[in-house]
Amino acid sequence: MAQVLKRPIGTLVNGLRSVGGGGGGRTGGSAPLLPDGGGGYAGQGAAGAPDGTMRQTLTIVFLCILWYVVSSSNNVIGKMILSEFPYPMTVTMIQLTSITVYSGPFFNLWGVRKYVDISWRYYFSFIVPLALGKFLASVTSHISIWKVPVSYAHTVKATMPLFTVILSRVIMRERQTKAVYLSLVPIIVGVGIATLTELSFDVIGLVSALIATMGFSLQNIFSKKVLKETGVHHLRLLHILGRLALFMFLPVWIYVDMFNVMKHPSIVTGDYRVIALLFTDGVLNWLQNILAFSVLSLVTPLTYAVASASKRIFVIAISLFVLGNPVTWVNVLGMLVAILGVLCYNRAKYFARRQDTLLPYAYGAKEAAATGPPTGISNGTAPAGRRYPYAPLHSNGGVPVPDNVLLAGNGIVASGMTATAHGAPTIPISASSSVNGPTSSNGRLLFV
Protein backbone atom coordinates (compact mmCIF):
# COMPACT_ATOMS: atom_id res chain seq x y z
CA MET A 1 0.00 0.00 0.00
CA ALA A 2 2.86 2.37 0.81
CA GLN A 3 4.37 1.80 -2.61
CA VAL A 4 1.02 2.45 -4.26
CA LEU A 5 0.57 5.76 -2.45
CA LYS A 6 4.14 6.96 -2.72
CA ARG A 7 4.13 7.36 -6.48
CA PRO A 8 0.97 9.41 -7.12
CA ILE A 9 1.00 11.47 -3.95
CA GLY A 10 4.74 12.07 -4.00
CA THR A 11 4.57 13.12 -7.62
CA LEU A 12 1.61 15.44 -7.16
CA VAL A 13 2.89 17.33 -4.15
CA ASN A 14 6.23 17.71 -5.90
CA GLY A 15 4.62 19.96 -8.49
CA LEU A 16 2.98 17.45 -10.81
CA ARG A 17 6.17 16.56 -12.59
CA SER A 18 4.24 13.70 -14.15
CA VAL A 19 0.82 12.13 -13.82
CA GLY A 20 0.35 8.45 -13.20
CA GLY A 21 4.07 7.73 -13.03
CA GLY A 22 5.03 8.83 -16.55
CA GLY A 23 8.78 9.14 -16.74
CA GLY A 24 10.76 11.71 -18.60
CA GLY A 25 12.06 9.37 -21.23
CA ARG A 26 9.10 7.11 -21.68
CA THR A 27 7.19 7.13 -24.93
CA GLY A 28 3.45 6.98 -25.06
CA GLY A 29 3.15 8.07 -21.40
CA SER A 30 1.34 11.10 -20.05
CA ALA A 31 2.75 14.52 -20.76
CA PRO A 32 4.33 16.29 -17.78
CA LEU A 33 2.00 18.92 -16.36
CA LEU A 34 4.63 21.05 -14.65
CA PRO A 35 8.02 20.37 -16.26
CA ASP A 36 11.33 21.14 -14.57
CA GLY A 37 12.37 23.56 -17.26
CA GLY A 38 10.48 26.40 -18.78
CA GLY A 39 10.56 25.81 -22.37
CA GLY A 40 8.19 25.39 -25.38
CA TYR A 41 5.12 23.46 -26.18
CA ALA A 42 5.11 19.99 -24.70
CA GLY A 43 2.72 18.11 -26.92
CA GLN A 44 1.87 14.44 -27.26
CA GLY A 45 1.24 12.18 -30.16
CA ALA A 46 -2.25 11.04 -30.94
CA ALA A 47 -1.45 7.60 -29.62
CA GLY A 48 -0.21 8.92 -26.30
CA ALA A 49 -3.01 11.38 -25.50
CA PRO A 50 -5.76 8.88 -24.63
CA ASP A 51 -3.38 6.92 -22.44
CA GLY A 52 -2.28 10.08 -20.60
CA THR A 53 -5.88 11.22 -20.13
CA MET A 54 -6.87 7.84 -18.74
CA ARG A 55 -3.93 7.80 -16.34
CA GLN A 56 -4.76 11.28 -15.09
CA THR A 57 -8.45 10.42 -14.65
CA LEU A 58 -7.64 7.24 -12.74
CA THR A 59 -5.19 9.15 -10.53
CA ILE A 60 -7.80 11.79 -9.68
CA VAL A 61 -10.51 9.20 -9.00
CA PHE A 62 -8.14 7.14 -6.83
CA LEU A 63 -7.06 10.16 -4.77
CA CYS A 64 -10.64 11.45 -4.36
CA ILE A 65 -11.89 8.07 -3.12
CA LEU A 66 -8.94 7.79 -0.75
CA TRP A 67 -9.52 11.38 0.43
CA TYR A 68 -13.20 10.68 1.16
CA VAL A 69 -12.43 7.47 3.04
CA VAL A 70 -9.62 9.03 5.09
CA SER A 71 -11.68 12.14 5.95
CA SER A 72 -14.73 10.10 6.97
CA SER A 73 -12.60 7.77 9.08
CA ASN A 74 -10.87 10.73 10.71
CA ASN A 75 -14.19 12.32 11.72
CA VAL A 76 -15.73 9.06 12.97
CA ILE A 77 -12.63 8.17 14.99
CA GLY A 78 -12.49 11.72 16.36
CA LYS A 79 -16.07 11.41 17.60
CA MET A 80 -15.33 8.03 19.17
CA ILE A 81 -12.26 9.40 20.95
CA LEU A 82 -13.98 12.51 22.32
CA SER A 83 -16.93 10.45 23.58
CA GLU A 84 -14.58 8.44 25.82
CA PHE A 85 -11.69 10.88 26.16
CA PRO A 86 -13.19 14.41 26.44
CA TYR A 87 -10.02 16.46 25.96
CA PRO A 88 -10.28 18.43 22.68
CA MET A 89 -7.04 20.31 23.29
CA THR A 90 -5.12 17.05 23.75
CA VAL A 91 -6.55 15.66 20.52
CA THR A 92 -5.51 18.87 18.74
CA MET A 93 -1.98 18.65 20.17
CA ILE A 94 -1.66 15.06 18.95
CA GLN A 95 -2.66 16.14 15.46
CA LEU A 96 -0.14 18.99 15.51
CA THR A 97 2.51 16.56 16.71
CA SER A 98 1.71 14.28 13.77
CA ILE A 99 2.11 17.16 11.31
CA THR A 100 5.42 18.14 12.93
CA VAL A 101 6.89 14.62 13.09
CA TYR A 102 5.76 13.19 9.76
CA SER A 103 5.95 16.21 7.45
CA GLY A 104 9.71 16.81 7.50
CA PRO A 105 10.94 13.31 6.51
CA PHE A 106 8.11 12.58 4.06
CA PHE A 107 8.28 15.96 2.33
CA ASN A 108 12.03 15.52 1.88
CA LEU A 109 11.39 12.03 0.48
CA TRP A 110 8.83 13.41 -1.97
CA GLY A 111 11.12 16.29 -2.97
CA VAL A 112 8.86 19.13 -1.79
CA ARG A 113 10.54 22.51 -2.22
CA LYS A 114 12.57 23.68 0.76
CA TYR A 115 11.87 26.68 2.96
CA VAL A 116 12.29 30.25 1.78
CA ASP A 117 13.77 33.13 3.73
CA ILE A 118 11.10 35.02 5.67
CA SER A 119 11.96 38.14 7.65
CA TRP A 120 11.33 38.10 11.37
CA ARG A 121 8.98 41.07 11.06
CA TYR A 122 6.87 39.25 8.47
CA TYR A 123 7.09 36.06 10.51
CA PHE A 124 5.60 37.69 13.60
CA SER A 125 3.07 39.71 11.58
CA PHE A 126 1.53 36.81 9.64
CA ILE A 127 3.01 33.36 10.39
CA VAL A 128 2.53 33.53 14.17
CA PRO A 129 -1.11 34.74 13.94
CA LEU A 130 -1.79 31.99 11.38
CA ALA A 131 -0.39 29.36 13.76
CA LEU A 132 -2.50 30.81 16.58
CA GLY A 133 -5.60 30.66 14.37
CA LYS A 134 -4.86 27.11 13.30
CA PHE A 135 -4.68 25.94 16.90
CA LEU A 136 -7.83 27.75 18.05
CA ALA A 137 -9.82 26.64 14.98
CA SER A 138 -8.74 23.03 15.50
CA VAL A 139 -9.67 23.08 19.20
CA THR A 140 -13.10 24.60 18.60
CA SER A 141 -13.68 22.15 15.75
CA HIS A 142 -13.00 19.24 18.12
CA ILE A 143 -15.28 20.80 20.75
CA SER A 144 -18.09 20.94 18.18
CA ILE A 145 -17.60 17.28 17.23
CA TRP A 146 -17.57 16.40 20.93
CA LYS A 147 -20.80 18.27 21.73
CA VAL A 148 -22.89 17.67 18.58
CA PRO A 149 -23.10 14.91 15.95
CA VAL A 150 -20.51 14.88 13.16
CA SER A 151 -23.26 15.33 10.56
CA TYR A 152 -24.52 18.52 12.19
CA ALA A 153 -21.00 19.89 12.75
CA HIS A 154 -20.21 19.48 9.05
CA THR A 155 -23.52 21.07 8.09
CA VAL A 156 -22.59 24.15 10.14
CA LYS A 157 -19.15 24.17 8.48
CA ALA A 158 -20.96 24.56 5.16
CA THR A 159 -21.34 28.24 6.17
CA MET A 160 -17.65 28.81 5.40
CA PRO A 161 -18.47 30.66 2.12
CA LEU A 162 -20.60 33.11 4.13
CA PHE A 163 -17.70 33.89 6.48
CA THR A 164 -15.26 34.06 3.56
CA VAL A 165 -17.38 36.62 1.70
CA ILE A 166 -17.94 38.78 4.80
CA LEU A 167 -14.32 38.65 6.00
CA SER A 168 -12.92 39.26 2.51
CA ARG A 169 -15.16 42.31 2.22
CA VAL A 170 -14.09 43.67 5.62
CA ILE A 171 -10.38 42.79 5.48
CA MET A 172 -9.46 42.75 1.78
CA ARG A 173 -12.19 45.13 0.51
CA GLU A 174 -13.20 42.53 -2.09
CA ARG A 175 -16.58 42.87 -3.77
CA GLN A 176 -18.51 39.89 -5.10
CA THR A 177 -21.02 39.49 -7.91
CA LYS A 178 -24.77 39.32 -7.29
CA ALA A 179 -24.73 35.62 -8.14
CA VAL A 180 -22.22 34.97 -5.35
CA TYR A 181 -24.34 36.86 -2.81
CA LEU A 182 -27.52 35.06 -3.90
CA SER A 183 -25.80 31.68 -3.58
CA LEU A 184 -25.37 32.34 0.14
CA VAL A 185 -29.15 32.26 0.69
CA PRO A 186 -29.61 28.47 0.39
CA ILE A 187 -26.59 27.94 2.65
CA ILE A 188 -28.14 30.04 5.40
CA VAL A 189 -31.59 28.48 4.89
CA GLY A 190 -30.22 24.93 4.89
CA VAL A 191 -28.15 25.39 8.04
CA GLY A 192 -31.14 27.06 9.71
CA ILE A 193 -33.42 24.12 8.90
CA ALA A 194 -30.82 21.63 10.10
CA THR A 195 -30.36 23.59 13.34
CA LEU A 196 -34.07 23.86 14.13
CA THR A 197 -34.65 20.15 13.51
CA GLU A 198 -31.44 18.81 15.13
CA LEU A 199 -32.45 16.30 17.80
CA SER A 200 -29.08 16.46 19.58
CA PHE A 201 -28.71 20.25 19.49
CA ASP A 202 -26.21 21.87 21.85
CA VAL A 203 -25.49 25.60 22.06
CA ILE A 204 -21.80 25.10 22.87
CA GLY A 205 -21.46 22.75 19.92
CA LEU A 206 -23.12 25.24 17.54
CA VAL A 207 -21.04 28.20 18.73
CA SER A 208 -17.83 26.13 18.57
CA ALA A 209 -18.60 25.00 15.02
CA LEU A 210 -19.25 28.59 13.93
CA ILE A 211 -16.02 29.82 15.55
CA ALA A 212 -14.06 27.00 13.92
CA THR A 213 -15.58 27.80 10.52
CA MET A 214 -14.73 31.49 10.89
CA GLY A 215 -11.19 30.54 11.95
CA PHE A 216 -10.70 28.32 8.91
CA SER A 217 -12.02 31.13 6.67
CA LEU A 218 -9.48 33.58 8.13
CA GLN A 219 -6.70 31.04 7.63
CA ASN A 220 -7.64 30.59 3.98
CA ILE A 221 -7.63 34.35 3.39
CA PHE A 222 -4.30 35.11 5.08
CA SER A 223 -2.49 31.95 4.02
CA LYS A 224 -3.24 32.84 0.39
CA LYS A 225 -1.60 36.22 1.06
CA VAL A 226 1.46 34.55 2.64
CA LEU A 227 1.82 32.04 -0.20
CA LYS A 228 1.68 34.83 -2.77
CA GLU A 229 4.11 37.17 -1.01
CA THR A 230 6.71 34.64 0.20
CA GLY A 231 6.60 31.92 -2.46
CA VAL A 232 6.75 29.20 0.19
CA HIS A 233 5.37 25.79 -0.84
CA HIS A 234 1.89 25.21 0.55
CA LEU A 235 2.87 21.93 2.20
CA ARG A 236 5.90 23.56 3.81
CA LEU A 237 3.63 26.29 5.15
CA LEU A 238 1.38 23.60 6.61
CA HIS A 239 4.44 22.10 8.31
CA ILE A 240 5.57 25.50 9.63
CA LEU A 241 2.16 26.32 11.07
CA GLY A 242 1.73 22.90 12.68
CA ARG A 243 5.16 22.96 14.29
CA LEU A 244 4.85 26.56 15.51
CA ALA A 245 1.37 25.96 16.95
CA LEU A 246 2.63 22.86 18.74
CA PHE A 247 5.49 24.65 20.48
CA MET A 248 3.44 27.79 21.19
CA PHE A 249 0.68 25.91 23.00
CA LEU A 250 2.70 23.14 24.61
CA PRO A 251 2.95 25.14 27.89
CA VAL A 252 -0.80 25.89 27.74
CA TRP A 253 -1.59 22.20 27.23
CA ILE A 254 0.67 21.22 30.12
CA TYR A 255 -1.10 23.69 32.41
CA VAL A 256 -4.69 22.96 31.29
CA ASP A 257 -4.85 19.34 30.20
CA MET A 258 -1.78 17.28 30.96
CA PHE A 259 -2.40 16.52 34.65
CA ASN A 260 -6.06 15.74 34.03
CA VAL A 261 -5.13 13.49 31.12
CA MET A 262 -2.61 11.59 33.25
CA LYS A 263 -5.40 10.87 35.77
CA HIS A 264 -7.89 9.65 33.15
CA PRO A 265 -8.79 5.94 33.57
CA SER A 266 -7.77 5.15 29.99
CA ILE A 267 -4.23 6.41 30.65
CA VAL A 268 -3.95 5.07 34.20
CA THR A 269 -5.05 1.57 33.22
CA GLY A 270 -3.15 1.66 29.93
CA ASP A 271 -6.21 1.30 27.70
CA TYR A 272 -4.51 0.56 24.40
CA ARG A 273 -7.76 1.12 22.50
CA VAL A 274 -7.88 4.84 23.33
CA ILE A 275 -4.15 5.24 22.76
CA ALA A 276 -4.41 3.49 19.39
CA LEU A 277 -7.36 5.68 18.39
CA LEU A 278 -5.43 8.83 19.30
CA PHE A 279 -2.45 7.70 17.22
CA THR A 280 -4.68 6.77 14.27
CA ASP A 281 -6.53 10.08 14.45
CA GLY A 282 -3.24 12.00 14.20
CA VAL A 283 -2.05 10.00 11.20
CA LEU A 284 -5.39 10.31 9.38
CA ASN A 285 -5.57 14.06 9.97
CA TRP A 286 -2.11 14.54 8.48
CA LEU A 287 -2.86 12.26 5.53
CA GLN A 288 -6.17 14.04 4.90
CA ASN A 289 -4.35 17.35 4.40
CA ILE A 290 -1.84 15.74 2.02
CA LEU A 291 -4.61 14.17 -0.07
CA ALA A 292 -6.59 17.43 -0.18
CA PHE A 293 -3.57 19.34 -1.52
CA SER A 294 -2.81 16.56 -4.01
CA VAL A 295 -6.32 16.68 -5.45
CA LEU A 296 -6.20 20.48 -5.54
CA SER A 297 -2.98 20.42 -7.53
CA LEU A 298 -4.51 18.13 -10.19
CA VAL A 299 -7.88 19.76 -10.92
CA THR A 300 -9.38 23.18 -11.51
CA PRO A 301 -10.64 25.22 -8.52
CA LEU A 302 -14.27 24.53 -9.48
CA THR A 303 -13.68 20.78 -9.72
CA TYR A 304 -11.92 20.82 -6.36
CA ALA A 305 -14.78 22.78 -4.79
CA VAL A 306 -17.31 20.27 -6.10
CA ALA A 307 -15.16 17.39 -4.88
CA SER A 308 -14.86 19.04 -1.45
CA ALA A 309 -18.64 19.54 -1.19
CA SER A 310 -19.16 15.92 -2.27
CA LYS A 311 -16.70 14.86 0.41
CA ARG A 312 -18.78 16.70 3.02
CA ILE A 313 -21.87 14.78 1.88
CA PHE A 314 -19.87 11.54 2.08
CA VAL A 315 -18.66 12.35 5.62
CA ILE A 316 -22.19 13.18 6.77
CA ALA A 317 -23.59 9.96 5.27
CA ILE A 318 -20.86 7.75 6.73
CA SER A 319 -21.18 9.34 10.18
CA LEU A 320 -24.96 8.81 10.16
CA PHE A 321 -24.50 5.18 9.12
CA VAL A 322 -21.60 4.28 11.46
CA LEU A 323 -22.42 6.38 14.54
CA GLY A 324 -26.19 6.07 14.16
CA ASN A 325 -27.17 9.45 15.63
CA PRO A 326 -30.93 10.08 15.22
CA VAL A 327 -32.08 12.42 12.43
CA THR A 328 -35.35 13.39 10.78
CA TRP A 329 -36.09 13.77 7.09
CA VAL A 330 -36.43 17.53 7.54
CA ASN A 331 -33.00 17.56 9.16
CA VAL A 332 -31.51 15.68 6.19
CA LEU A 333 -33.28 18.10 3.82
CA GLY A 334 -31.64 21.05 5.58
CA MET A 335 -28.21 19.42 5.20
CA LEU A 336 -28.77 18.84 1.48
CA VAL A 337 -29.98 22.41 0.91
CA ALA A 338 -26.86 23.77 2.66
CA ILE A 339 -24.55 21.58 0.54
CA LEU A 340 -26.43 22.60 -2.61
CA GLY A 341 -25.86 26.23 -1.64
CA VAL A 342 -22.13 25.53 -1.34
CA LEU A 343 -22.11 24.08 -4.86
CA CYS A 344 -23.97 27.14 -6.18
CA TYR A 345 -21.50 29.44 -4.42
CA ASN A 346 -18.50 27.62 -5.90
CA ARG A 347 -19.99 27.80 -9.38
CA ALA A 348 -20.77 31.51 -9.04
CA LYS A 349 -17.23 32.22 -7.83
CA TYR A 350 -15.80 30.20 -10.71
CA PHE A 351 -17.64 32.21 -13.34
CA ALA A 352 -16.74 35.46 -11.59
CA ARG A 353 -13.04 34.54 -11.82
CA ARG A 354 -13.43 33.22 -15.35
CA GLN A 355 -14.56 36.60 -16.67
CA ASP A 356 -11.09 37.96 -15.95
CA THR A 357 -9.19 35.06 -17.52
CA LEU A 358 -11.09 34.23 -20.73
CA LEU A 359 -9.04 34.59 -23.90
CA PRO A 360 -10.43 37.30 -26.21
CA TYR A 361 -9.75 35.55 -29.51
CA ALA A 362 -10.91 32.44 -31.34
CA TYR A 363 -10.50 31.19 -34.86
CA GLY A 364 -11.32 28.33 -37.12
CA ALA A 365 -8.96 25.37 -37.27
CA LYS A 366 -9.01 25.30 -41.09
CA GLU A 367 -8.20 28.97 -41.34
CA ALA A 368 -5.33 28.49 -38.91
CA ALA A 369 -3.88 25.65 -40.96
CA ALA A 370 -4.25 27.61 -44.21
CA THR A 371 -2.84 30.95 -43.15
CA GLY A 372 -0.28 30.08 -40.47
CA PRO A 373 0.91 32.53 -37.82
CA PRO A 374 1.72 36.01 -39.07
CA THR A 375 4.83 37.96 -38.38
CA GLY A 376 5.04 41.26 -36.60
CA ILE A 377 1.65 40.91 -34.93
CA SER A 378 1.35 42.14 -31.35
CA ASN A 379 -2.28 41.40 -30.62
CA GLY A 380 -3.03 38.33 -32.71
CA THR A 381 -5.11 40.23 -35.32
CA ALA A 382 -3.97 41.39 -38.76
CA PRO A 383 -4.56 44.98 -39.84
CA ALA A 384 -7.52 43.81 -41.92
CA GLY A 385 -9.17 42.33 -38.86
CA ARG A 386 -8.24 38.73 -39.62
CA ARG A 387 -7.75 36.38 -36.67
CA TYR A 388 -4.73 34.11 -36.45
CA PRO A 389 -3.97 30.85 -34.65
CA TYR A 390 -1.67 32.47 -32.13
CA ALA A 391 -3.43 35.00 -29.93
CA PRO A 392 -1.78 36.76 -26.97
CA LEU A 393 -2.80 35.60 -23.52
CA HIS A 394 -2.79 39.24 -22.40
CA SER A 395 -3.83 41.81 -24.98
CA ASN A 396 -1.69 44.53 -23.38
CA GLY A 397 1.44 42.47 -24.03
CA GLY A 398 4.56 42.14 -21.97
CA VAL A 399 2.79 40.54 -19.00
CA PRO A 400 4.77 37.57 -17.68
CA VAL A 401 2.99 34.23 -17.47
CA PRO A 402 3.57 32.01 -14.41
CA ASP A 403 5.45 28.78 -15.05
CA ASN A 404 2.75 26.72 -13.37
CA VAL A 405 -0.16 27.70 -15.61
CA LEU A 406 -1.90 24.55 -16.87
CA LEU A 407 -3.27 24.75 -20.37
CA ALA A 408 -5.28 22.05 -22.12
CA GLY A 409 -6.11 21.91 -25.81
CA ASN A 410 -7.60 19.14 -27.90
CA GLY A 411 -7.20 16.71 -25.03
CA ILE A 412 -3.44 17.34 -24.86
CA VAL A 413 -1.92 19.04 -21.84
CA ALA A 414 0.51 21.77 -22.80
CA SER A 415 3.20 22.87 -20.41
CA GLY A 416 4.79 25.63 -22.48
CA MET A 417 3.87 28.70 -24.49
CA THR A 418 5.13 30.46 -27.55
CA ALA A 419 5.54 34.17 -28.02
CA THR A 420 4.76 36.70 -30.72
CA ALA A 421 7.38 38.76 -32.43
CA HIS A 422 6.88 41.47 -29.82
CA GLY A 423 7.41 39.12 -26.93
CA ALA A 424 3.82 38.86 -25.72
CA PRO A 425 3.09 35.42 -24.26
CA THR A 426 0.78 33.41 -26.48
CA ILE A 427 -0.85 29.99 -26.64
CA PRO A 428 -2.24 28.06 -29.59
CA ILE A 429 -6.03 27.79 -29.45
CA SER A 430 -8.77 26.71 -31.82
CA ALA A 431 -12.54 26.71 -32.00
CA SER A 432 -12.59 23.10 -30.82
CA SER A 433 -10.08 23.64 -28.06
CA SER A 434 -10.95 23.42 -24.39
CA VAL A 435 -8.95 26.10 -22.59
CA ASN A 436 -9.03 26.02 -18.84
CA GLY A 437 -8.36 29.05 -16.71
CA PRO A 438 -5.06 29.22 -14.85
CA THR A 439 -4.91 27.18 -11.71
CA SER A 440 -2.12 26.71 -9.23
CA SER A 441 -1.52 24.40 -6.34
CA ASN A 442 0.36 27.27 -4.69
CA GLY A 443 -2.58 29.67 -4.93
CA ARG A 444 -4.28 28.71 -1.67
CA LEU A 445 -3.96 26.72 1.50
CA LEU A 446 -7.22 25.04 2.29
CA PHE A 447 -7.91 23.82 5.81
CA VAL A 448 -10.25 20.85 6.05
Secondary structure, 3 states (H helix, E strand, C coil): CHHHHHHHHHHHHCCCCCCCCCCCCCCCCCCCCCCCCCCCCCCCCCCHHHHHHHHHHHHHHHHHHHHHHHHHHHHHHHHHHHHHCCCHHHHHHHHHHHHHHHHHHHHHHHCCCCCCCCCHHHHHHHHHHHHHHHHHHHHHHHHHHHHCCHHHHHHHHCCHHHHHHHHHHHHHCCCCCHHHHHHHHHHHHHHHHHHHCCCCCCHHHHHHHHHHHHHHHHHHHHHHHHHHHHCCCHHHHHHHHHHHHHHHHHHHHHHHHHHHHHCCHHHHCCCHHHHHHHHHHHHHHHHHHHHHHHHHHHCCHHHHHHHHHHHHHHHHHHHHHHHCCCCCHHHHHHHHHHHHHHHHHHHHHHHHHHCCCCCCCCCCHHHHHHHCCCCCCCCCECCCCCECCEEECCCCCCCCCCCCCCEEECCEEECCCEECCCCCEEEECCCCCCCCCCCCCCCCCCCC
